[in-house]
Amino acid sequence: MVGGSVPVFDEIILSTAQMNQVISFHSVSGTLVCQAGCVLEELSRYVEERGFVMPLDLGAKGSCHIGGNVATNAGGLRFLRYGSLHGTVLGLEVVLADGTILNCLTSLRKDNTGYDLKQLFIGSEGTLGVITAVSIQCPPKPTAVNVAFVGCPGFAEVLQTFSSCRGLLGEILSAYEFLDAECMRLVTHHLRLTSPVQESPFYVLIETSGSRAEHDAEKLSDFLEQVLSSGLVTDGTLATDQMKLKVRGCCWCLLASLALSWSRTLRRAPCSAQSAWCLNVSRCPASWEMYFGSRHYQRCFQAVFLLALTMLLLTGILHMDMGQLTHLLGGQAEGPPIINVMFLKTHKTASSTVLNILFRFAETHNLSVALPVGSRFHLGYPWLFLARYVERSKFHGPQQRFNIMCNHLRFNLPEVQKVMPNGTFYFSIVRNPVFQLESSFTYYRDYVPAFRHVESLDAFLASPWTYYNQSAGLYNAPARNHMWFDLGFDNDAQADDEGYVRARLADVERRFQLVLITEHFDESLVLLRHLLRWRLDDVVAFQLNSRSTRSVASLTPEGQARAKRWCALDWRLYQHFNRTFWARVHAELGPRRLRSEVARLRARRRELMARCLQDGVAKNKSQITDPQLRPFQSGQADILGYNLRQGLDNQTQWMCQRMVMPELQYTTRLYALQFPEKDPKHIPFLE
């Protein structure tokens, strides 16, 4: 089922993401009992460490929950080997509509007492009850996995090869997938992947998994020899040992890359579709041989959408996955959205607006956020970040990983990795250090030792060492190379040490997949959205924690030149990533698409500002009537906020409130939602 959880009328969406504990695992029988909110990939990792595998494997395994898999009776890549969930699920715990808890959570494989009620709920898609816990049989982990990739001259030969597979490979056959020549052409053209076999009308990937490597490799080799000699297969290759592990990965990569190559072909596709069809194998020769040669098949490539085929042959069924096609003018980019995101929130760079985007995305999708421990609103700043600065639930403990991390911290990668899962998307933001320093001076003038006794920023820059004392340490960081400091580096390092500077810039390149540019904020959001594969409304935002124009001081040209020299490390940082940002934009989007996407982003922002905001503009914080929406910032800056329009309906009111909610209030809100068992955070100026 695709899109079954998307509300289109007035449905209530129920998330089980917080119910993510493994209840028990029996190391002899391989019986796993877990809560319904456990992510499939995490369960796979858990049982593989104990010598077993999950009987289910999906492309969405990094985000899908086992309860949802059972409720939709998901098939997946291991269906051919282990069968459907009707056979591998041993028991369920289900909550019925009236609140009754139906406990059928047995771990017995053979239980012939009474009705087998669990079968009613497998594939019921939540219509009969909500699955809250699952008992599932995990098979032993195969010690030998082999892959063959072959070319077939026709679709009839694909089916006959499948029949031969089942007869000759028998119990070790674990996967049989095919794609046609057009799909292969797109993958090799757009993604520069190479086919391991000669050109053919159809291609088939065959995987075996068993316990005896030599035995399995011999059976697969004999099979390949037979189908080659019979003419069913025109060419083939084997990957049967650890030395050929890369070849195995490339074979699967060809199939996994189809959706991406389709979307790059159809930048102008007028729709976004994802579907799965099942057909009887007996009907396939007549229907598909006719279809592959039809004009309609060719029109699909040339006009509305590409019918690119990845087929998984199951027991008695042919499964066709059309994948996801990208809509140039709106929809989500190719692939599922990235939900594990770490944002290094540098100071005075418009980072509060980015934080609001991430907080809204987390709340909308019920994701966990790495929030400051206790009463804090930052993650140990200005000291280097430590994992213990993050609040943990008593139900999870120190091993808990979070989806989103974005509150202020000083970057320390090894400690961040203790909080965020593998595969996290890391990004940050930089600003022209001349304007960043001016902003820091205005905000932190009363708090930073170097700024306390100087009349103006121009006066400070005329003789900075008169006021700046390195012995003040961390507390003087806002006065010099503040962004360099936030990245975890020494802000007093020598900027003329070219080797050091290049090495640190290379460190940032390795650690962060993207660095936004404040001066090109909208363009940055467009590129960020593209890389994260988010919707447009996920990145539309109002400017938060900004100042009125009268709070912005103008530096003289000489003062600006001095600021660049004084913050030379930040200046190198800004120059480098301003250059690489535009190179990335041109590579990922191109000028025409960038202009179009920026225009759409700005139009949507104007639309929401007119709908949400009183007078459609920002107000001085003293004019904000709702204390929960009143921004706070230390220093002398004249901070702006927003009043909401009166008479908004509940849904619009809630959407608008979240878009204008200041950082402290939003952090407090998420903390209360995420840790209801702990004392809430308090904001002093609201008490």
KALIN-V654396 format. One record per helix or strand. SS is the DSSP state (helix for helix, strand for strand). FROM is the first residue (numbers start at 1). LEN is the number of residues. Records with the same first field share a line. If there is no record, write none. Layout:
SS = FROM-LEN  FROM-LEN
This chain:
strand = 22-4  31-5  39-1  52-1  65-1  89-7  101-4  130-8  140-1  144-9  173-8  202-9  235-5  276-5  310-5  317-5  341-4  369-1  372-1  384-1  390-1  402-1  404-2  410-1  420-1  425-6  514-4  547-1  613-1  619-2  639-3  644-1
helix = 40-9  66-6  79-4  85-4  118-4  155-14  170-3  181-10  213-18  242-15  258-8  281-12  295-8  351-14  387-3  413-4  433-12  457-6  464-4  470-10  482-5  498-14  518-15  536-4  549-3  557-10  568-21  591-22  614-3  621-3  627-3  650-11  663-12  684-3
